[in-house]
């Protein structure tokens, strides 16, 4: 629902006054307590996730489902945690690999882009950390304690986001104790790394907790692509008062990575109908990454946090204040082929009968490739004169967040009240430039880097009208109350959030777009009912939005794109959490999408907000531990998504698996005997065919892939291994376009050794 007709100043005052009504008493109480507290105050903070109750791969608590640590069986929505045990066994290279066995998730871009599909709708993975907004292009898995997938629109909790859902990254924090862990990593493609995790408690009564995480990696991807990374996280917590859980925390996070994405590709035939096999050699491109530049980023994150619990009006309250600042510099260079040709086994440029170049896109057929592969001909792909795209960028992001929560009774009702206020400021600068490179033919198997200043000509903006710099600021306020009755067997949850944002845009050609203001309200309602112990039914109705900019032909501002979900489901927590299941049926409508249509009267194209995306289906995530030695995880889904663009016509969104898909992960650990401490596990994932590009012009094939993992724990030592694509299958992991479909790796391995003391 959009309330643009109400003056912004009034709405802003409503949010500020309502927020201060709850937050000001908390601040005053914190200032006047002087470190004294009654024995009644609960000392466990709701802003930390409980993990000591995890059983195998199953988790029963989450912070992402309500911004505070809450039992999953009390949340009327689908939240699937990926806990520390699962992440450890999978040895993920990036966070996507740790998420792929959750139902409803599929990759939607090339490797390392950290984008995925949730419930048939594109989603960006790295948008929130520890329940607070913090976007990031990449996150080193070493800093992650667990991941929480919150499915569907959740605007009250997280504001504007992609409608499939969000992934909340829960990071490692200092703890009261001493522990040191040293590890090494070895992976395919000559990749090596070393890790340190040092935690110390010191000072009077161990009031100071410090933790340092460090990771150094030097390596490669397939086709000799660069894969280097440096991560340093330094954290310090001062426990000012244990009884009131009063803590002051500081965190500094440095990350530098450099990788060149080697896009070994599949191609569609000239009609865009049949994707056909992997090319004879693992080529590096549709778009060729620069071996020297590729993708480079360096980020510095600073964070200061304060938590406190106190008594007010006979009620326990918990507060969290947090300020974060992130500065990231990014450099990206690729080569965009104007076209491709083919070289024969003797190095000759293949041509047609009329002497024109034998072109990979337009006149190389499926039969040709079958012949090439059958004969073993060393056919190479070359880049005809092409364009170099050079893109430096910089992002400064500052977020201040204040959370306040309490549990209290009113008559026969038990309330769990949460409110938060957040301010954000972003300053982003980026510039796409293009250069012509009219030079000798370059094999995509061995592209030679070029210094643009020396060999490239005709520098120009990639698109003069695209944004070159954006400045945005935002304010939001939300409140949510969960009310339980009948000894918490029935829980109702309702909330509302107000968002205000303003942004200015500077185009690459120097022109300036006047600042635009955008506002919206989102709401949610849900209920969960425990039929018998451990068996719960739930319903959720929740919204979110994506801000819109620009005007239609009548000079009217475009409406925000709105998303609404209805979800019914069941949750099981049986036999002391040996069986933990979340299953649901859902329907999501994504409205106000822009469609360009020809106007009958004027004959020109007119942009109207008549497009709608609809996704519906069912999912189930099941965790089992029938005995202590066995841990199982099963994901099932059947999702149907369509994007209705014009006059009832619809297309399938790119990369969304069609029909029934499933995944399995199982591990057996020897409990005694000569193999005590040894574990062996297997994963299996089946993905059905998908739309190959955004216009649904061809169908990308499905795939099935199997992985093996092993571990051995003896005293202070832990050894882990992972073999990816055990059967060495050829499969397509990500379709992007008819000329860019990324295959999965052939059989690869990962190995890690850790010593903890």
Secondary structure, DSSP 4 states (H G I P E B T S, - for coil): ---TTS-HHHHHHHHHHHHHHHHHHHHHHHHHSTT---TTS--S-TTS---TT-BTTB--EESTTTSS-EEGGG-SS-EEEE-HHHHHHHT-SSHHHHHTTSTTEEE-SSTTS-EEEETTEEEESEEEETTEE---S---GGGEEEEEEEES--HHHH-S--TTEEEEEEEP---SS-EEEEEEEEETTTEEEEEEEEEEEESGGG-EEEEEEEEEEE-B-GGG-BEEEEEEEEEEEEEEETTTTEEEEEEEEEEEEEE-----EEEE-TTS-BEE---SS----SEEEPSSSSEEEEEEEEEEEEEEEEEETTEEEEEEEEEEEEEEEEEEEEEEES-EEEE-TTSPBPB-TTS-B-BTTTS--HHHHHHHHHHT---EEEE-SEEEEEEEEEEEEEEEEEEEEEEEEETTEEEEEEEEEEEEEEEEEEEEEEEEE--S-EETTSPPP--HHHH-EEEEES-TTSEEEEEEEEEEEEEEEEEEETTTTEEEEEEEEEEEEEEEEEETTS-EEEEEEEEEEEEEEEEEEEEETTEEEEEEEEEEEE---SB-TTSPBPPPEEEEEEEEEEEEEETTTTEEEEEEEEEEEEEEEEEEEE-TTT-SEEEEEEEEEEEEEEEEEEEE-SSTTEEEEEEEEEEEEEEEEETTEEEPPBTPPPEEEEEEEEEEE--SSTTTTEEEEEEEEEE--EE-STT--SEE--EEEEEEEEEEEETTEEEEEEEESTT----EEEEEETTEEEEPPSSEEEEEEEEE-
